[in-house]
Amino acid sequence: MLVLLSSSARRRYTDDIVRALAHPAGTEVRFRYGEKYLEPDLAARYQRERAANLPGIICHLASPAGQAVLLIPCRFVTVSRIQKVGSSYVFTLRVGEFVKDLDDLKLRDLMTPDEVALLPLAKSDAKSPPGRFVFEISDALVPFRALPSEAMTAFEDTTEALRRDAKFEAGQSIAFFSVLSLSPAMDGPALEPEGGRYELESGRRYFLDVYSYSPEGEGNPSDAMTLVASADDSDLKFSSETVAKLDSRYDLIRFAFSIEQRLFELPAGLRLALSVPHKADGKDMEQRCDIMLDLRFRGSLRLAFARVAMIAIGSATPAIIGAYAAGKGSLGLATVMFIAALFAGVATVFPALKKA
């Protein structure tokens, strides 16, 4: 089991924890580490073997004032890819189950003395931090993986541990959110990502359900925040509001979207982000903790071939009628004309890749 730590040294690192909790299982998130933060043997093995599909767990590393370093287990992952770029490593993580009934003390008890010795002992922004931020432990932590029916309870427990024990974003009390499901609007079960991507049908409407939760309770600073949905392609249209106000401790938010029926597939990204007050007056907002869901809308080859046939028939029929009217028509000529029109239809529809 690979342990991947994220700290409070930079705001980006705490935002990464919110992102890891927000992503639906089966989608991907990236963590970045300088080479000096990896266990040396691991770094050498990654370079030699390009190891992948490693089970892992993301933990938040906190240093509350006057206390020892504290680990908050957050999410199980699978390392699907490791890239070395300069002196850094980029980990692509396939998000898995939430963590249940596991805290700092239990996790340390399951680690060997040599594994505990790898934990950082000082604030993560030290120039030469003792310990490592990516290392292996021998225990697989199987009993602590939340079942689907336990997912949101485990999610809430994790956010409460972050706020209570780690003093996570204590100055601003940022809200948490988690994608519950993506499903067809009319019928059918929730969809599961394939290879980190959702495979959808063009011409259909879909619901994206998101659960928001604020561990502090009612009347907290996160009441001024909103959850914003957007798309990176103008063909993806929302039929719901794209901004949801987080003015309740917990809420179930639904975004509805679709694209028109298409001949060919369309890749698109659906982005969710927290809109957070940049200043105390709440007038200046900035977007944080954004996640991108990778979507691919399948096209219809049947529709494409039907369009080719209509173009061919529409083009060839007047010419064939004209040839027979002039007394020059024959079956062979009609066949040649239709084949030529068919080629024109194929050239019109396929290379242009026009929208349906």
C-alpha positions in Angstrom: 0.0 0.0 0.0 1.4 3.4 -1.1 0.9 6.3 1.3 0.6 9.7 -0.4 0.6 12.7 2.0 -0.7 16.2 1.3 0.0 19.0 3.7 -1.1 22.5 4.5 2.1 24.1 3.3 0.3 25.7 0.4 -3.3 26.4 -0.3 -3.1 24.2 -3.4 -2.3 21.2 -1.2 -5.4 21.6 1.0 -7.5 22.2 -2.2 -6.1 18.8 -3.5 -7.6 17.1 -0.5 -11.0 18.7 -1.2 -10.7 17.5 -4.9 -9.8 14.0 -3.8 -13.0 13.8 -1.7 -15.1 15.4 -4.5 -14.1 13.1 -7.3 -16.5 10.2 -8.1 -14.9 6.7 -7.8 -13.2 5.6 -11.0 -12.2 9.1 -12.1 -8.7 10.5 -11.9 -6.8 13.2 -10.0 -3.1 14.2 -10.1 -0.7 14.7 -7.2 2.8 16.1 -7.7 5.9 15.5 -5.6 9.5 16.7 -5.7 11.9 13.8 -6.0 13.3 14.5 -2.5 9.8 13.8 -1.0 9.7 10.2 -2.2 11.2 7.2 -0.4 14.6 6.8 -2.3 14.0 3.1 -3.2 10.6 3.9 -4.6 12.0 6.7 -6.8 14.6 4.4 -8.2 12.1 1.6 -8.8 9.6 3.9 -10.5 12.3 5.0 -12.9 13.4 1.4 -13.6 10.0 -0.3 -13.8 7.6 2.5 -14.3 5.4 0.8 -11.7 1.6 1.4 -12.0 -1.7 0.0 -10.7 -0.4 0.3 -7.2 -3.0 0.5 -4.4 -2.6 3.7 -2.3 -4.2 5.9 0.3 -4.3 9.7 0.4 -3.7 11.3 3.8 -3.7 14.9 5.0 -0.7 15.7 7.0 -1.5 18.3 9.7 0.7 20.1 12.2 -1.7 21.7 14.7 -0.1 24.3 16.9 1.7 22.7 19.8 0.9 19.2 18.7 2.8 16.4 16.9 2.2 15.8 13.2 -1.2 14.3 12.6 -2.4 12.0 9.8 -6.0 12.2 8.5 -6.7 9.2 6.1 -8.9 10.6 3.3 -9.4 8.4 0.2 -8.2 5.1 -1.3 -6.7 5.3 -4.8 -4.9 3.3 -7.4 -1.8 4.7 -9.0 -2.5 4.3 -12.7 0.5 6.3 -14.0 3.7 7.8 -12.8 5.6 10.4 -14.8 9.0 11.8 -14.0 9.3 15.4 -15.2 12.7 17.0 -14.4 13.2 16.5 -10.7 9.5 15.9 -10.0 7.0 13.0 -10.1 3.4 13.4 -11.3 1.1 10.7 -9.9 -2.1 10.0 -11.8 -4.5 8.5 -9.2 -7.7 6.6 -10.0 -10.0 7.5 -7.1 -11.5 4.6 -5.1 -13.4 4.1 -1.8 -13.7 6.5 1.1 -12.0 5.7 4.3 -14.0 4.5 7.4 -13.0 4.0 11.0 -9.3 4.8 10.5 -7.5 7.6 12.3 -4.0 8.7 13.0 -3.5 6.3 16.0 -5.0 3.2 14.2 -2.9 3.9 11.1 0.3 4.2 13.0 -0.5 1.0 15.0 -0.8 -0.8 11.6 2.6 0.4 10.5 6.0 -1.2 11.3 8.6 0.9 13.2 10.5 1.4 10.0 7.4 2.6 8.2 6.6 5.1 11.0 10.1 6.4 10.8 9.4 7.5 7.3 6.8 10.0 8.4 7.7 13.7 8.3 8.5 15.0 11.8 8.3 18.8 11.0 6.2 21.2 9.0 6.1 20.3 5.4 7.4 23.6 4.2 10.8 23.0 5.8 13.7 23.1 3.3 15.0 19.7 4.2 12.0 17.9 5.8 12.8 14.7 7.7 10.7 11.8 6.5 8.9 11.3 3.2 5.6 12.2 1.6 5.3 9.1 -0.6 6.3 5.7 0.9 5.1 2.1 1.1 3.5 0.3 4.1 2.9 -3.5 4.2 -0.7 -3.4 5.5 -3.4 -3.3 2.7 -5.9 -1.6 5.0 -8.8 -3.6 3.5 -11.2 -3.4 6.5 -11.2 0.4 6.3 -12.6 0.7 2.8 -16.1 2.0 2.9 -18.8 0.1 1.0 -21.0 2.1 -1.4 -23.8 2.2 1.2 -21.3 3.7 3.7 -19.7 6.2 1.3 -21.4 9.4 2.4 -21.1 8.6 6.1 -17.4 8.0 5.6 -17.1 11.2 3.6 -18.8 13.2 6.3 -16.6 11.6 9.0 -13.5 12.5 7.0 -14.5 16.1 6.6 -15.2 16.4 10.3 -11.9 14.9 11.2 -10.2 17.4 8.9 -11.9 20.3 10.5 -11.8 19.1 14.1 -8.4 17.4 14.3 -6.4 19.0 11.6 -7.8 22.5 11.8 -8.2 22.2 8.1 -8.7 25.7 6.5 -9.6 26.9 9.9 -9.5 30.6 8.9 -12.1 30.3 6.2 -14.0 27.1 6.8 -14.3 26.0 3.2 -17.2 23.7 2.2 -16.8 20.1 1.0 -18.6 18.4 -1.9 -18.7 15.0 -3.4 -20.2 13.7 -6.8 -22.8 11.1 -5.9 -23.8 9.9 -9.4 -24.1 10.7 -13.1 -27.2 9.0 -14.6 -29.6 9.3 -17.6 -32.4 11.7 -16.8 -35.2 9.4 -18.0 -34.2 6.0 -16.7 -31.4 3.6 -16.0 -28.9 3.2 -13.2 -26.0 5.5 -12.4 -23.1 5.3 -14.8 -19.6 4.1 -13.9 -16.5 5.6 -15.5 -14.5 3.5 -17.9 -10.8 4.2 -17.9 -11.4 7.4 -15.9 -14.0 8.7 -18.5 -17.8 8.6 -18.7 -19.2 7.2 -21.9 -22.5 9.0 -22.8 -24.9 9.1 -25.7 -25.5 12.3 -27.6 -29.1 13.4 -27.8 -29.8 12.3 -24.3 -30.2 14.3 -21.0 -28.2 13.5 -17.9 -28.3 14.3 -14.2 -25.2 15.0 -12.2 -26.0 14.7 -8.4 -23.6 16.3 -6.0 -23.7 16.2 -2.2 -22.4 19.3 -0.3 -21.5 19.2 3.4 -20.2 21.7 5.9 -18.9 20.1 9.1 -19.2 23.3 11.2 -23.0 23.3 11.3 -25.5 26.1 10.4 -24.5 29.7 10.1 -20.8 29.1 9.2 -18.6 31.1 6.8 -19.1 28.6 4.0 -22.7 29.8 3.6 -21.4 32.5 1.3 -20.0 29.9 -1.1 -21.5 28.5 -4.3 -20.9 25.4 -6.3 -20.5 26.2 -10.0 -20.8 23.9 -13.0 -19.4 24.7 -16.4 -18.3 22.9 -19.6 -15.2 23.2 -21.8 -17.2 22.7 -25.0 -20.0 25.1 -26.1 -22.0 22.1 -27.4 -22.6 20.9 -23.9 -25.7 22.7 -22.7 -27.1 22.9 -19.1 -30.9 22.7 -18.7 -30.6 23.5 -15.0 -29.1 26.4 -13.0 -25.3 26.2 -13.1 -24.7 28.0 -9.8 -25.9 26.4 -6.5 -25.8 28.4 -3.2 -24.3 26.4 -0.3 -26.5 28.0 2.3 -27.3 24.8 4.2 -25.1 22.5 6.2 -25.9 19.7 3.8 -27.6 19.7 0.4 -28.2 17.5 -2.7 -27.5 19.5 -5.8 -28.6 18.4 -9.3 -27.2 19.7 -12.5 -28.9 18.7 -15.8 -27.1 18.7 -19.1 -27.1 17.3 -22.7 -25.8 17.8 -26.2 -27.7 17.5 -29.4 -27.7 14.2 -31.4 -24.4 14.0 -33.3 -23.0 12.0 -36.1 -19.6 11.5 -34.5 -18.3 11.3 -31.0 -17.5 14.5 -29.0 -15.1 14.6 -26.0 -16.0 17.2 -23.4 -15.2 18.1 -19.9 -17.6 19.1 -17.1 -16.1 21.3 -14.4 -17.2 21.7 -10.9 -15.7 24.4 -8.6 -16.3 26.1 -5.3 -16.8 29.9 -5.7 -15.3 31.3 -2.5 -15.3 34.9 -1.1 -11.9 36.3 -1.7 -12.5 39.0 0.9 -14.5 39.3 4.1 -17.3 41.3 2.4 -18.1 38.4 0.1 -18.2 40.6 -3.0 -15.0 39.4 -4.6 -15.3 35.7 -5.5 -12.7 33.2 -6.7 -13.0 29.7 -7.9 -11.2 26.9 -6.0 -11.1 23.1 -5.5 -12.2 22.5 -9.1 -12.6 19.1 -10.5 -13.0 18.1 -14.2 -15.1 15.1 -15.2 -14.0 13.6 -18.5 -17.0 12.9 -20.8 -17.2 11.3 -24.2 -20.5 11.6 -26.1 -20.9 8.8 -28.6 -22.2 9.6 -32.1 -24.5 7.6 -34.4 -23.0 5.8 -37.4 -26.5 4.8 -38.4 -27.5 8.4 -38.6 -24.2 9.2 -40.5 -24.9 6.5 -43.1 -28.5 7.6 -43.4 -27.3 11.1 -44.2 -24.9 9.7 -46.8 -27.8 7.8 -48.4 -30.1 10.8 -48.5 -27.3 13.0 -50.1 -26.7 10.3 -52.7 -30.3 9.8 -53.6 -31.0 13.5 -53.6 -28.0 14.2 -55.9 -28.4 11.2 -58.3 -32.1 11.2 -58.8 -32.5 14.4 -60.9 -29.5 13.5 -63.0 -30.9 10.0 -63.7 -34.3 11.4 -64.6 -32.7 13.9 -66.9 -30.7 11.3 -68.7 -33.8 9.1 -69.3 -35.8 12.2 -70.4 -33.1 12.9 -73.0 -33.2 9.3 -74.3 -29.7 8.5 -73.0 -30.6 6.7 -69.9 -29.6 3.1 -69.1 -29.1 0.9 -66.0 -25.4 1.1 -66.3 -25.4 4.9 -66.5 -27.8 5.2 -63.6 -25.6 2.9 -61.5 -22.5 5.0 -62.3 -24.4 8.2 -61.4 -25.6 6.8 -58.1 -22.1 5.5 -57.1 -20.7 8.9 -57.9 -23.4 10.6 -55.8 -22.6 8.1 -53.0 -19.0 9.1 -53.0 -20.0 12.7 -52.9 -22.2 11.9 -49.8 -19.4 10.1 -48.1 -17.0 13.0 -48.8 -19.5 15.5 -47.5 -20.4 13.7 -44.3 -17.3 12.0 -43.0 -14.2 14.1 -43.7 -15.9 17.3 -42.7 -17.0 15.8 -39.4 -19.9 18.2 -39.3 -22.3 18.3 -36.3 -25.6 16.5 -36.6 
